[in-house]
Amino acid sequence: MTATVSHLGIRYATAARFEAPVAVPYQPGAALGRAGAMAPQVPGMLEMALGLDVADTSEDCLFLNVFAPEGATNLPVLVWVHGGAYQNGAGSIQWYDGSNLARRGAVVVTINYRLGALGYLGDGNWGLLDQICALEWVQRHIAQFGGDAGNVTIFGESAGGSSVTTLMGAPGADGLFHRAWAMSPSFNQVRDRESAARWLSVTLEAAGVSSLDELRAMPVADLLAAQAKVAAMPAAHYDMFSPTVGGVGLPVDARERAAANPVPFCVGTNHDENLLFLAFDPNLAAATTEQWVAFTERELGVRAAEARAVYESHRPGATPLQLIAAVQTDHTFRLPAQQFCAARHAAGAPSWMYWFTWASPAFGGLLGSAHALDIPFAFDNIHSPGTEMLLGDGAERQGIATRFADEITGFALNGEIGRAHV
């Protein structure tokens, strides 16, 4: 087995609150030897399940980690942008350990970026600027770790997948990467300036202040408390803190730029994405046929009966909860991905789509092929702490992990799907 070297806790930038990041040049030996601090956050369900320690958070959080084979020279580079609804997560979570991808002949970089109000308040887009700054660091320094700065693939899941497509539309990221892979991207979270301004006002009110300067001076714990209030409010696209088209670093035509971006692009969605969010909801766990009918009447209008028949015929034996989740999955993840690829096809931009359908036996099969379930397979980390709780321990898992991780590293090498072993 190929030996790998991990370089943990490399500072790539510093940043004052609500300001653009300032790059920090790399000095050999400057890595902390442990993960750097994570962005301040209130952990989400998945992060808590993975044991994320909120004690290790700081506004001084712009760190990255590099995983490389021993003796690496001029290898393709994979840069991971973590998910977490733009409010949670870190590049150092154990599921994202890049060692097993690196063993396949790649240099893997995982990054932190600012989250929540500190990263995406109003139209500031500071978290996006952090991601661009990290990619600039890769261009300047990755050769020192055996990576090829001329062959960089960005990949990410959920908000990380959305970040990938957002970077495809950001002029500041042009030329910083050469391929892109988005897993379950939350396209609908990317918002316009009107939505950003509305959520800024809501956040100021929740914090009991009237200006950005007052928020700038507020203790981080108080700011997170206000953020948590806002995050608990109903929102169709959960876009209270997310990238803003027309904001800093992201032009109004960012979606069109992303669709026309000529880099090879692959996007995938999971069969049962929204079961992760609905399966443990006490109001839906035992959903009835009447609730399924009422849901479709409300969401699908005059064609509700027709839609129910189609969903029920394609998912025979599905429970009302599973059917409701299927509609939400299509609306939130699958349809936006298809529409984005259709726009790329029209622009002549090389694109591939896939569907991840393996269903977990955990919790009696309650999760199906839920959101985030594919991450340990993508990294070939199915034995990482916390995975068995979500994946079970079936023998078939390793074959799926091998194939998935091979395809990602093969794409990084060749810019095509289906040439993993070439």
HUSUL-V700111 format. One record per run of one state. SS is the DSSP state (A for helix, B for strand, O for the rest). FROM is the first residue (numbers start at 1). TO is the last residue. If there is no record, write none. Layout:
# HUSUL-V700111
SS&FROM&TO, SS&FROM&TO
This chain:
# HUSUL-V700111
O&1&3, B&4&11, O&12&12, B&13&14, O&15&21, B&22&23, O&24&37, B&38&38, O&39&44, A&45&49, O&50&53, A&54&56, B&57&57, O&58&62, B&63&69, O&70&74, B&75&81, O&82&93, A&94&96, O&97&98, A&99&102, O&103&105, B&106&111, O&112&115, A&116&120, O&121&125, A&126&145, O&146&146, B&147&157, O&158&158, A&159&168, O&169&170, A&171&173, O&174&178, B&179&183, O&184&186, A&187&189, O&190&190, B&191&191, O&192&192, A&193&207, O&208&211, A&212&217, O&218&219, A&220&231, O&232&243, B&244&244, O&245&253, A&254&260, O&261&263, B&264&270, O&271&274, A&275&278, O&279&288, A&289&314, O&315&319, A&320&347, O&348&350, B&351&356, O&357&359, B&360&360, O&361&361, A&362&365, O&366&367, B&368&368, O&369&374, A&375&378, O&379&386, A&387&391, O&392&396, A&397&414, O&415&422
